[in-house]
Amino acid sequence: MRTIACRAVAQAGLVAATASLDDEQPWPLLLVAGWLTTAADLVLQADAAAAVGV
């Protein structure tokens, strides 16, 4: 799951870089927030799974 979380952070960075080149539409920043939230959720889920021993 951490690999997927790293990919989500990379995707957020790509979208953020692309969004900065756009004419400041609000939706690219929502994509960045979504990808970062996904990454955080995946890391928390991986930590919970590791604590249980799955």
C-alpha positions as CSV (number, residue, x, y, z in Angstrom):
1,M,0.0,0.0,0.0
2,R,2.9,2.3,0.6
3,T,3.8,2.0,-3.1
4,I,0.4,3.1,-4.1
5,A,0.6,6.0,-1.6
6,C,3.9,7.1,-3.2
7,R,2.3,7.0,-6.6
8,A,-0.6,9.1,-5.3
9,V,1.9,11.7,-4.0
10,A,3.7,11.7,-7.3
11,Q,0.4,12.2,-9.1
12,A,-0.4,15.1,-6.8
13,G,2.9,16.7,-7.6
14,L,2.4,16.3,-11.3
15,V,-1.1,17.8,-11.1
16,A,0.2,20.6,-8.9
17,A,3.0,21.4,-11.4
18,T,0.5,21.3,-14.3
19,A,-2.0,23.4,-12.4
20,S,0.5,26.1,-11.9
21,L,0.9,26.4,-15.6
22,D,-2.8,26.7,-16.2
23,D,-4.9,29.9,-15.9
24,E,-5.6,29.2,-12.2
25,Q,-8.7,27.1,-12.5
26,P,-9.9,25.7,-9.1
27,W,-10.4,22.1,-10.2
28,P,-6.7,21.2,-10.6
29,L,-6.1,22.1,-6.9
30,L,-9.0,19.9,-5.9
31,L,-7.3,17.0,-7.8
32,V,-4.1,17.7,-5.8
33,A,-6.1,17.7,-2.5
34,G,-7.8,14.4,-3.6
35,W,-4.5,12.7,-4.4
36,L,-2.9,13.8,-1.2
37,T,-5.9,12.7,0.8
38,T,-5.7,9.3,-0.9
39,A,-2.0,9.0,-0.1
40,A,-2.7,9.8,3.6
41,D,-5.5,7.3,3.8
42,L,-3.4,4.6,2.2
43,V,-0.5,5.2,4.7
44,L,-2.9,5.0,7.7
45,Q,-4.4,1.8,6.3
46,A,-1.0,0.3,5.9
47,D,0.0,1.2,9.4
48,A,-3.3,-0.3,10.8
49,A,-2.7,-3.5,8.8
50,A,0.9,-3.7,10.1
51,A,-0.3,-3.2,13.7
52,V,-2.8,-6.1,13.3
53,G,-0.2,-8.3,11.6
54,V,-1.9,-8.7,8.2
